[in-house]
């Protein structure tokens, strides 16, 4: 997703945004229509979520409109939309077999979910370990002249399940947090999952096409851009701060 033009207001004039999604999809062949992979559908939904954030915004200043929010909040609309990809009610609307018209059976959808959740607890801890390591490096207040591997080991200790491979160092290859713009921000990958799972649990409860819930998400989050603190906006939609419960459930860690 990107924009040709952002949104802003002056007086009563609302200059609407122009948003685009550009993707490389599987092409049709001589014998088959374009059959999107599950990943392509999810990526489209992800970018569509960013697009809604960009399109539905209603802010005065363009520097605060649309997706101009804190980094650890920008993936909420996009990751939220991905949740629809594994909902039968959503898939039944369009995802039919191109020859027979058959809908995707629930058992197959469950297999997709199960395969996504393979080793999920391990991957969760792995993400957390990177978040802890990132914070450990970026909260140092004095020049560091200690042992990098020992420092790293200590920072990641609470999430370490498997023994560390001797003479390797994650820090030395962690370009995300030194050259990738994620300094003190790596946690936001996991945090975005907490937010999107928690937010989707409201849709699951009220119905994935519930208009009232969708309107609330639109008015309280999508329209607001970065004009207020993310937690203020989120609580207005959700009625409370997010918890990790919905994410643990979605990952199959709890029931
Ligand atoms: Zn994104």
Boltz pocket constraint, residues with backbone or C-beta under 6 A from the ligand:
constraints:
  - pocket:
      binder: B
      contacts: [[A, 46], [A, 50], [A, 74], [A, 75], [A, 78]]
      max_distance: 6.0
